[in-house]
Each structure stands twice: as C-alpha cells, then as structure tokens.
Amino acid sequence: MSLYPRFSAHVADALAALTAAGDLPAGLDTRAVTVEPPRDPTHGDLATNAAMVLARPAGMKPRDIAIMLAQKLARLPDIEAAEVAGPGFINLTLRPDVWRAELRHIVAEASDYGRSGIGAGHRVNVEYVSANPTGPMHMGHCRGAVVGDALAGLLSYAGYGVTREYYINDAGGQVDTLARSAHLRYREALGETIEIPEGFYPGDYLVPVGESLAREYGDRYVGAPEAEWLALFRRESVARMMVRIRADLMLLGIAQDVFFSEASLGNRVQEALETLDAKGLIYEGVLEAPKGEAAEDWEPRPQTLFRASQFGDDSDRAMKKSDGSWTYFAGDVAYHWDKLARGYDALVDMFGADHGGYVKRMTAAVRALSDDKVPLDIKIVQMVKLLRAGEPVKMSKRSGNFVTLADVVDEVGKDVVRFIMLTKRSDSQLDFDFAKVVEQSRDNPVFYVQYAHARIASARRKAVEAGIALPEPDFALLDDTDLALVKVAAQWPRIVEQAAEAREPHRIAFYLGDLAAAFHTHWNLGNDDPQRRLVLADNPALTAARLALADAVGQVIRNGLSVMGVEAANELH
C-alpha cells in the first residue's frame, strides 16, 4: 500500500478508536475525510480535515475533535508530530524513514507504482473523436481524441475495464454529400474535367478515393443515374475514409477497440423508444419554441416526445418529427441504449464545445434508460487555436480549408501534440503555437518535463563514464533535502486516483510539471554547492543513493507520461 492510503487508514483507525471509547458518536459518515499534502509545506507532510468535516454531525467543536485525534495519531511510530492548526485542521510531520521506505516502494514497484484498483470490477465505455467520415482528421478533432485516449489510459491504469469507442456518423445527409463528392472525383480519375459545386467536399483528400473507385469499378457508373450508385459510393467512400481516419489516429498512438456505425442502428431506435414508452416516458405533444438554442428538433406541431424534464433537462425532447421520421436525438438515444445493453457500469462521452446544449438531454436519456444506475459523464472539449509565432495559422486549401492532424504531427511530433493537448482543462480554450511547443525553455511544459527525465538519464551516464564503482544504494545517506523529492514523487498514486475519479487526465500533466520543477530545483542546488550534486566522484555511496533517488523520480515521470500516451526522452537535442 502506498503512503497516502496507509495514513488515511491510520486516521480511520484513530476515529474508530475514539468512537469505541465514546469520545465520538457512532455512525458518523467519514467519506469526506481526506489526507493530503498541506498547502504550505512548512506546516508538515500531511494534513487531514477529519475534525472539520465531522464536527457538525458529531455536534462538537472542530478543535475538540482535532485535539483528541491528534493525540491518537501522535502515538504512531511513523509520526514525528501531530499538531492542530487554525479551527481544527491536523498537520502531521512524518519521520524521515517513512519517506525512505516510500522510496524503496517506488523502486520495487517500478512501472506499477501508482497503479490502482479503485476501478476493479467496473466496466467503462469511453467514446471519443466520433468525427463525420467526410474528411481526414484535422486539429478540430485532435484535442478530443487526445483527451479521450488519455482518459481511457488513466482509467485503465486505475483498474477499470475500459472500452475505447468511435461512433461513425455514417447515416446522415452529409454522407450522401460525401458520396456525390467522391463520384465527381471518380469521374475525374477517369479523365473527365470536373467542377465541384457549392456544398460539396472540395478537398484533395477525395482524389485517391475517386482513383480507387475508378480502379475497382471502371466507367460503370460514369453516366449512370444517381439511384444506381449513391448507396454503393456512400458505403465505399465511408470505408475508405475510415481507413484514413484510423491511420491519422495511429499517428497520435490512438487505436480504438470499437468502431460503431450509426447506419447499423436499424431497429434499435424503435426499441429504445419502446423501452422509454414502457416506463411511461413517451407522449404526444407540442413543445414550446426553444429560447437561445438550436431548434433542430422543434416543430410547432404534435411530435413524439421524451419526458427529459423529469431527469434534469430544461424541457422534454422530440424523438419523432410530425412526419414520422426520427430526430437526431432519437438516434443518439438508441446508440446509448445499445451501450447500456452491452453492460457498462459507466459511460463517458467527449463532446465538442458546439454540442454543449446536448449535455442535459443525453444525460437525461441515459438516466431514464438505466433507471439512474449508469452514470453518463460528458466532457466538453473546447477548440484549439492554431498559431505560428503568435499569428493565426492559415488554413490549407489542399485539405479543404483546415489544417490536418497529420501535418501537425509531422511538424512537431506525436508526443508534443499529446502533451500540449493535456496542459489545460478540456473545457477551456487552448492555444497551440507551433513555435512555442518546440521551444526549449521552462515556459514549454513538454520540454520542461522531458528535460527533467533527460537530466536523470544523463546523471546515470555521467557516473558510468566517470568509472565510479557504485555500491548498493543506502537510503539512510539521504538527508531532508533529498527526501523532499520523495515527498513529491509519493503523491503520484494519489494523483492517479483523484484524476480517475474526476475523469480529468489534465491533472497528470499538471502533476508532472510539479514533479519536474521539484527535480530541476534539486539539480540546480548543485550549481551553488558541489556537494549537492547527484554524482560525486569522491563519494560513491552517496552517489549511488542519489542516483537511485533520481531514477525513482524518472520512473514516476515515465509512469505519468505513459498514462498520457507520451514517450519519455533520454536526451534532448
């Protein structure tokens, strides 16, 4: 067990002892009790809010609880001091050997250090990207792809059974437009001069699709009526575009488990409606005109409606239009009904910022379909603003008025793209400046973390090159300054669980920035005091201990980068 869960258990045991002695009332809910680093490190190593959160339900003063709890904790052999601060917080100072033991734990666990079992037995479906198959991946898709994939990796690291899923929007009018656009490129491949009408997809990315269709079908469909080729070209064009989309995603290291076709829903839409109807949640009615939002499913006539307002939505939602056709929402309800039928314990969707108005209605639908048993967590992903040295990046006419993901990865690399996409909360706008993201400076978070790992690798190489015979590391030689690094590294398992429970993979990037900063600070101490350096030719024993400490920090950095889908750098050029 890593350090934070262990001391959380100590606090729980102390509270149980106080309850058994009659000092605290029985039946207190302790779920809000936390053990975490204090905001000010001078206050100690750990802090608990136990007295603050239990005071009201216990009918006692926080400080009275804190004094009793601190006295209990102070008797533990691992605790050097337990002090009550302010109205009732308890600050704990641990003995140095506790941190040395945690360092040995990091070394022993290696790549498994930080892995958690909090998700054991729970299956989660994470759906992300789900772009229309009408063009290659562009930077508008990139952030949701990275955030979704990193979240899936984080949940897996925390013990959840994770399915990575892509929903292929291959049933709407945009796919007919794709088929017609591909048919033009097909005719072009057979020697015809074409003009692309307004509303068609003009990008050159459809040229190879047309050439492929020409090789397969010859001139069979050049002059044929649309009814003869539209369904075929729709199916073939989507298939060919999905090959490209998968290849684009692989440039980011993304390989999803399930590609679910909207066109395959079939009778599931009707089945989902019947499921809701059986629960008394479907009726015929007329909705009021929506205020301040898109009215795509609204008509001033009777429609088949879902009682979404009973589940937290602003209004009820149309499932069928007055002409009997399904609404877009109905298809999305059926898709989520299918996910529920596959037995997931939780669903996560990545939505673009332009779909923010969809959150309440989809959450309502899943609550209704699952009888409130399966949570749907929808993460909003804001746009990425592309810049070059502070100036907006011009769009690519070749690609159809957007910058492709492939072009960006080719220029700056997969790891840079993935890391930068996780340096802010997904629901806040992100600037991606091509000049800044490859800059070798402290202001570039990718470089700053990778530089810390490269420095650690260089220290080990330096010791080898110097021919220092290193003994087995003796962590008793590490002083408080050295152990300060362990205190930051030891937070990694706690960060994993918090990030997984909040479904926020950007917390990993934030933490790695803090860990890198702590290591760089430690490294720079050697510039002022040569005895603080990691490698000391005249002291092999201390060198061995400090290199083992640095390697442990490097291991935690690698573990964090791995969750993010980023490879660690051993040297930077």
C-alpha positions in Angstrom: 0.0 0.0 0.0 1.4 3.4 -0.9 1.8 6.2 1.6 -1.5 8.2 1.3 -3.9 5.3 1.6 -1.8 4.0 4.5 -2.1 7.2 6.5 -5.8 7.5 5.6 -6.2 4.1 7.2 -4.4 5.4 10.3 -6.8 8.3 10.5 -9.8 5.9 10.1 -8.4 3.6 12.8 -8.0 6.5 15.2 -11.5 7.8 14.5 -12.8 4.2 15.1 -10.9 4.1 18.4 -12.4 7.4 19.5 -15.9 6.2 18.6 -15.4 2.9 20.5 -14.3 4.9 23.6 -17.4 7.0 23.4 -15.5 10.2 22.6 -17.2 10.4 19.2 -20.8 9.4 18.4 -21.4 6.2 16.5 -22.5 6.2 12.9 -20.5 9.2 11.6 -20.1 9.4 7.8 -16.3 9.6 7.2 -16.4 9.6 3.4 -15.4 13.3 3.2 -12.4 12.8 5.4 -9.2 13.4 3.4 -5.4 13.0 4.0 -3.4 15.2 1.6 -0.3 17.4 1.5 -0.8 20.7 3.3 -0.9 23.8 1.1 2.1 25.2 2.9 4.9 22.5 3.1 6.3 24.3 6.3 3.2 23.1 8.1 4.2 19.4 7.8 4.0 16.5 5.5 0.3 15.6 5.6 -2.9 17.2 6.7 -6.3 15.9 7.5 -9.7 17.7 7.6 -11.3 15.0 9.7 -12.2 17.2 12.6 -13.6 19.9 10.3 -16.0 17.6 8.4 -17.1 15.6 11.4 -17.8 18.5 13.8 -21.3 19.3 12.7 -22.7 15.8 12.5 -21.0 14.9 15.8 -22.4 18.1 17.5 -18.9 19.0 18.7 -16.4 21.8 18.2 -13.9 21.0 15.4 -10.9 21.9 17.6 -12.1 19.5 20.4 -12.2 16.6 17.9 -8.9 17.7 16.4 -7.1 17.6 19.8 -8.3 14.1 20.6 -7.5 12.8 17.1 -4.0 14.5 17.1 -3.2 12.8 20.4 -4.1 9.4 19.0 -2.1 9.9 15.8 1.0 11.3 17.6 1.4 7.8 19.2 2.0 6.1 15.9 5.7 5.2 15.3 5.7 6.7 11.8 4.5 10.2 13.0 7.0 12.6 14.4 4.5 15.3 15.3 0.7 15.9 15.1 -0.3 19.5 15.5 -3.7 21.2 15.5 -3.9 24.3 13.3 -6.5 27.0 13.0 -10.1 26.0 13.7 -9.3 22.2 13.5 -7.0 21.0 10.8 -4.4 18.5 11.8 -0.9 18.7 10.3 1.3 15.6 10.5 5.1 15.5 10.3 6.4 12.1 9.4 9.7 10.5 10.4 12.4 10.6 7.7 12.4 6.8 7.5 8.8 6.8 6.3 10.0 8.6 3.1 12.9 6.3 2.7 10.5 3.4 2.9 8.3 5.0 0.3 11.4 5.5 -2.0 12.1 1.7 -1.7 8.5 1.1 -2.6 8.8 3.2 -5.7 11.9 1.3 -6.7 10.3 -2.0 -6.1 7.0 -1.2 -7.9 8.7 0.5 -10.8 6.3 0.8 -13.7 3.5 -0.4 -11.5 4.0 2.3 -8.9 0.8 4.3 -8.9 -1.5 1.7 -10.4 -4.7 1.5 -8.5 -7.5 -1.0 -8.0 -10.3 1.6 -7.4 -11.9 0.7 -10.8 -11.6 -3.1 -10.3 -14.8 -4.8 -11.4 -16.2 -1.8 -13.2 -16.5 -1.5 -17.0 -16.4 1.9 -18.6 -17.1 2.9 -22.2 -15.2 6.0 -23.3 -16.4 7.4 -26.6 -14.3 10.0 -28.3 -13.5 11.6 -31.7 -16.6 10.3 -33.5 -15.9 12.7 -36.4 -18.0 12.6 -39.5 -16.2 10.3 -42.0 -16.3 13.1 -44.6 -12.7 14.1 -44.4 -9.3 13.4 -42.8 -8.7 14.2 -39.1 -7.9 17.9 -38.5 -6.9 19.8 -35.5 -10.5 20.4 -34.6 -10.7 16.7 -33.8 -7.2 16.4 -32.2 -7.9 17.7 -28.7 -10.9 15.5 -28.1 -9.0 12.5 -29.5 -6.1 13.0 -27.1 -8.2 13.9 -24.1 -10.4 10.8 -24.7 -7.5 8.5 -25.2 -5.6 9.8 -22.2 -8.7 9.4 -20.1 -9.1 5.8 -21.3 -5.4 5.2 -20.4 -5.9 6.8 -17.0 -9.0 4.7 -16.2 -7.3 1.6 -17.3 -4.2 2.4 -15.0 -6.7 2.9 -12.2 -8.1 -0.6 -12.6 -11.2 0.0 -14.7 -12.1 -2.3 -17.6 -12.1 0.3 -20.5 -13.5 0.1 -24.0 -12.3 2.8 -26.4 -15.1 3.6 -28.9 -15.6 5.6 -32.0 -19.1 6.4 -33.3 -19.2 6.6 -37.1 -21.7 9.2 -38.2 -22.5 7.4 -41.5 -26.3 7.8 -41.7 -26.9 11.5 -42.3 -27.2 13.7 -45.3 -23.5 14.6 -45.0 -22.7 11.1 -46.1 -24.8 11.4 -49.3 -22.8 14.6 -50.0 -19.6 12.6 -49.5 -20.8 10.0 -51.9 -21.6 12.6 -54.5 -18.3 14.4 -54.0 -16.5 11.0 -54.4 -18.4 10.3 -57.5 -17.1 13.6 -59.0 -13.5 12.5 -58.1 -14.2 9.1 -59.6 -15.2 10.7 -62.9 -12.1 12.9 -62.7 -9.9 9.9 -62.3 -11.4 8.5 -65.5 -10.3 11.6 -67.4 -13.3 14.0 -67.1 -12.8 17.6 -66.2 -15.0 18.4 -63.2 -16.2 21.4 -61.3 -17.0 21.0 -57.6 -20.4 22.6 -56.8 -21.1 24.7 -53.7 -21.9 22.5 -50.8 -19.8 19.5 -51.9 -16.5 18.5 -50.2 -13.7 20.2 -52.3 -10.6 18.8 -50.5 -7.9 16.9 -52.5 -8.2 14.1 -49.9 -11.0 12.7 -52.0 -8.8 12.3 -55.1 -7.3 9.0 -54.0 -10.8 7.8 -53.1 -12.0 8.6 -56.6 -9.0 6.9 -58.1 -9.6 3.8 -56.0 -13.2 3.6 -57.1 -12.2 4.1 -60.7 -9.8 1.1 -60.5 -12.4 -1.1 -58.9 -15.5 -0.2 -61.0 -14.1 1.2 -64.2 -16.5 3.5 -66.1 -19.6 1.5 -65.0 -21.1 4.4 -63.0 -19.9 7.4 -65.0 -23.2 8.2 -66.7 -25.4 6.0 -64.5 -28.4 7.6 -62.6 -27.7 8.5 -59.0 -30.1 5.9 -57.7 -27.8 3.2 -59.1 -24.6 4.3 -57.4 -25.4 6.5 -54.4 -25.7 3.8 -51.8 -22.6 2.0 -53.1 -20.5 5.1 -53.3 -21.7 6.1 -49.8 -20.6 2.8 -48.4 -17.3 2.6 -50.2 -16.4 6.2 -49.5 -17.1 5.9 -45.8 -15.0 2.7 -45.7 -12.1 4.4 -47.5 -12.3 7.5 -45.3 -12.3 5.4 -42.2 -9.1 3.7 -43.3 -7.6 7.1 -43.5 -9.1 8.3 -40.2 -7.7 5.2 -38.4 -4.3 5.9 -39.9 -4.5 9.5 -38.8 -5.4 8.4 -35.2 -2.5 6.0 -35.2 -0.2 8.9 -35.8 -1.2 10.0 -32.3 -0.9 6.5 -31.0 -4.6 6.0 -30.8 -6.1 2.6 -31.5 -9.8 2.3 -30.5 -11.5 -1.0 -29.7 -14.9 -0.4 -31.2 -16.0 1.5 -34.3 -19.8 1.6 -34.1 -21.7 2.5 -37.3 -24.7 4.8 -36.9 -26.1 3.2 -40.0 -26.1 -0.2 -38.2 -28.6 1.1 -35.5 -31.5 -0.2 -37.5 -34.4 -1.2 -35.2 -32.5 -0.1 -32.1 -34.1 3.4 -32.4 -37.6 1.9 -32.2 -36.5 -0.4 -29.4 -35.1 2.5 -27.4 -38.3 4.4 -27.8 -40.4 1.4 -26.7 -38.1 1.0 -23.7 -38.8 4.6 -22.7 -42.5 4.2 -23.5 -42.8 1.2 -21.2 -41.5 3.4 -18.4 -44.3 5.9 -19.2 -41.8 8.5 -20.5 -43.1 8.9 -24.1 -46.1 11.0 -25.1 -47.5 13.1 -28.0 -47.3 16.8 -27.5 -46.2 20.2 -28.8 -43.1 21.8 -27.5 -42.7 25.5 -26.9 -40.1 27.2 -29.2 -36.7 26.9 -27.6 -35.0 30.0 -26.2 -31.4 30.8 -27.1 -30.6 27.4 -28.5 -30.7 25.5 -31.8 -34.2 24.3 -32.7 -33.2 21.4 -35.0 -35.8 19.1 -33.4 -38.5 21.6 -32.7 -41.7 21.9 -34.7 -44.9 23.9 -33.9 -46.9 20.6 -34.4 -47.5 17.5 -32.4 -44.5 15.3 -32.0 -43.5 12.1 -30.2 -41.7 13.4 -27.0 -39.5 12.0 -24.3 -40.1 13.3 -20.8 -36.5 14.5 -20.4 -37.5 17.3 -18.0 -38.2 14.6 -15.4 -34.4 13.8 -15.4 -33.0 17.3 -15.1 -33.3 18.6 -18.7 -34.7 22.1 -19.4 -37.6 20.7 -21.5 -38.9 17.5 -23.0 -37.3 16.4 -26.2 -38.6 15.2 -29.6 -37.9 11.6 -30.6 -40.0 11.7 -33.8 -41.0 14.6 -36.1 -44.6 15.2 -37.1 -43.9 13.3 -40.4 -42.9 10.2 -38.5 -39.1 10.4 -39.2 -36.6 10.1 -36.3 -34.9 13.1 -34.9 -31.1 13.2 -34.5 -31.6 12.9 -30.8 -33.5 9.7 -31.2 -30.5 8.1 -33.0 -28.2 9.2 -30.2 -30.6 7.8 -27.6 -30.6 4.5 -29.4 -26.8 4.4 -29.6 -26.5 5.0 -25.8 -29.3 2.4 -25.2 -27.0 0.0 -27.2 -24.1 0.8 -24.9 -26.2 0.2 -21.8 -27.2 -3.2 -23.3 -23.6 -4.1 -23.5 -23.3 -4.0 -19.7 -21.1 -1.0 -19.0 -21.1 0.4 -15.4 -20.4 4.0 -16.6 -20.3 5.9 -19.9 -18.0 8.8 -20.8 -18.6 10.9 -24.0 -16.3 13.6 -25.4 -18.4 16.5 -26.8 -17.2 19.4 -28.8 -18.0 22.8 -27.4 -20.7 23.3 -30.1 -22.6 20.4 -28.6 -22.8 21.8 -25.1 -26.6 22.2 -25.4 -26.8 18.4 -25.8 -25.4 17.5 -22.4 -28.6 17.7 -20.3 -30.8 15.8 -22.8 -28.3 12.9 -23.3 -27.7 12.7 -19.5 -31.5 12.6 -19.0 -31.9 9.8 -21.6 -29.2 7.6 -20.0 -30.7 8.2 -16.6 -34.1 7.2 -17.8 -32.9 4.2 -19.8 -30.7 2.8 -17.0 -33.1 3.6 -14.1 -30.4 6.0 -12.8 -28.0 3.1 -12.3 -25.4 4.0 -15.0 -23.8 7.5 -14.9 -23.1 9.3 -18.2 -20.2 11.8 -17.8 -20.0 14.2 -20.8 -16.7 16.1 -21.1 -16.8 19.3 -23.1 -13.7 19.9 -25.3 -13.1 23.4 -26.3 -11.5 24.4 -29.6 -7.8 24.7 -30.2 -6.5 28.0 -31.6 -3.6 27.3 -34.0 -0.8 30.0 -34.0 2.6 30.4 -35.5 4.8 32.8 -33.5 1.6 34.4 -32.2 -0.1 34.7 -35.6 -3.2 32.6 -36.6 -2.3 29.7 -38.9 -3.6 29.9 -42.4 -5.9 27.1 -43.5 -5.0 24.5 -46.1 -6.9 24.7 -49.4 -5.5 21.3 -50.3 -7.2 19.7 -47.4 -10.5 21.6 -47.7 -9.9 24.8 -45.6 -8.5 23.1 -42.5 -5.1 22.0 -41.0 -4.8 18.3 -40.9 -3.7 16.4 -37.8 -1.1 14.5 -39.9 0.6 17.8 -41.0 0.8 18.9 -37.3 2.2 15.6 -36.1 4.7 15.6 -38.9 5.9 19.0 -37.9 6.2 18.8 -34.1 5.8 15.1 -33.3 3.2 12.9 -31.6 4.5 13.4 -28.1 4.4 17.2 -28.3 0.9 17.2 -29.6 -0.4 14.8 -27.0 1.2 16.6 -24.1 0.1 20.1 -25.1 -3.5 19.0 -25.5 -3.5 18.0 -21.9 -1.9 21.1 -20.4 -5.3 22.7 -19.7 -8.8 21.6 -18.7 -10.6 20.3 -21.7 -13.4 22.8 -21.3 -11.1 25.8 -21.5 -9.7 27.2 -24.8 -6.2 26.1 -25.8 -3.6 28.0 -27.9 -1.3 25.7 -29.9 1.7 27.8 -31.1 4.0 25.9 -33.4 6.9 28.0 -32.3 6.2 27.7 -28.6 5.6 24.0 -28.4 9.0 23.1 -29.6 10.8 25.9 -27.7 13.5 24.6 -25.3 12.5 26.8 -22.3 10.9 26.5 -18.9 7.8 28.1 -20.4 7.3 25.0 -22.6 5.7 22.3 -20.3 6.6 19.5 -22.7 10.3 20.4 -22.8 10.4 21.1 -19.0 9.2 17.6 -18.1 11.2 15.8 -20.8 14.3 17.8 -19.8 13.9 16.5 -16.2 13.8 12.9 -17.5 16.8 13.6 -19.8 18.8 15.1 -16.9 18.2 12.0 -14.8 19.4 9.7 -17.7 22.4 11.9 -18.2 23.4 11.7 -14.5 23.5 7.9 -14.7 25.6 8.1 -17.9 27.9 10.5 -16.3 28.6 8.2 -13.3 29.3 5.3 -15.8 31.6 7.5 -17.9 33.5 8.5 -14.7 34.1 4.9 -13.9 32.5 5.2 -10.4 32.0 1.8 -8.8 28.6 2.1 -7.3 27.6 0.1 -4.3 24.0 -0.9 -3.4 22.2 2.3 -2.6 21.9 3.1 1.1 18.9 5.5 1.5 20.0 6.3 5.1 22.5 8.6 3.5 19.8 10.8 2.0 19.0 13.9 4.0 15.9 16.1 4.3 16.8 18.0 1.1 17.0 14.7 -0.9 13.8 13.4 0.8 11.9 16.5 -0.3 11.9 14.9 -3.8 10.4 11.7 -2.5 7.5 13.7 -1.0 6.6 15.0 -4.4 7.0 11.6 -6.1 4.9 9.9 -3.4 1.9 11.9 -4.5 1.7 10.0 -7.8 -0.7 7.2 -6.6 -3.0 9.8 -5.0 -3.0 11.9 -8.2 -3.9 8.9 -10.3 -7.0 8.1 -8.2 -8.1 11.7 -8.0 -7.7 12.2 -11.7 -9.5 9.0 -12.5 -12.4 9.7 -10.2 -12.8 13.2 -11.6 -12.3 11.9 -15.2 -9.6 14.7 -15.7 -6.4 13.5 -17.4 -5.0 17.0 -17.5 -4.2 16.6 -13.8 -1.5 14.2 -14.8 0.2 16.9 -16.9 -0.1 19.4 -14.0 1.5 16.9 -11.6 4.3 16.1 -13.9 5.1 19.8 -14.2 5.3 20.0 -10.4 7.5 16.9 -10.2 9.8 18.2 -12.9 10.0 21.6 -11.1 11.0 19.8 -7.9 13.7 17.8 -9.6 15.1 20.8 -11.5 15.3 22.7 -8.2 17.1 19.8 -6.6 19.5 19.6 -9.6 20.2 23.3 -9.5 21.3 23.2 -5.9 24.5 21.6 -7.2 25.3 24.7 -9.1 25.8 26.6 -5.8 27.0 23.8 -3.7 29.0 21.0 -5.5 28.3 18.6 -2.6 24.6 18.7 -3.6 25.3 17.2 -7.0 23.9 13.8 -7.9 27.3 12.4 -9.0 30.2 12.8 -6.6 33.4 11.1 -7.8 34.8 11.0 -4.3 31.7 9.6 -2.6 30.4 6.5 -4.5 28.0 5.6 -1.7 26.1 8.9 -1.7 26.2 9.0 -5.5 24.5 5.5 -5.5 21.8 6.7 -3.1 21.2 10.0 -5.0 21.1 8.3 -8.4 18.6 5.7 -7.1 16.5 8.6 -5.9 16.8 10.3 -9.3 15.9 7.1 -11.1 12.8 6.7 -8.9 11.7 10.2 -9.9 12.4 9.3 -13.5 10.3 6.2 -13.1 7.4 8.2 -11.8 7.8 10.7 -14.8 7.7 7.7 -17.2 4.7 6.3 -15.5 2.9 9.6 -15.8 3.9 10.1 -19.4 2.8 6.6 -20.2 -0.7 7.3 -18.9 -0.7 10.4 -21.2 0.5 8.3 -24.2 3.8 10.1 -24.3 7.2 8.6 -24.6 10.0 9.8 -22.2 13.1 11.3 -23.7 16.5 10.2 -22.5 18.3 13.1 -24.2 17.2 16.3 -25.9 18.8 17.9 -28.9 
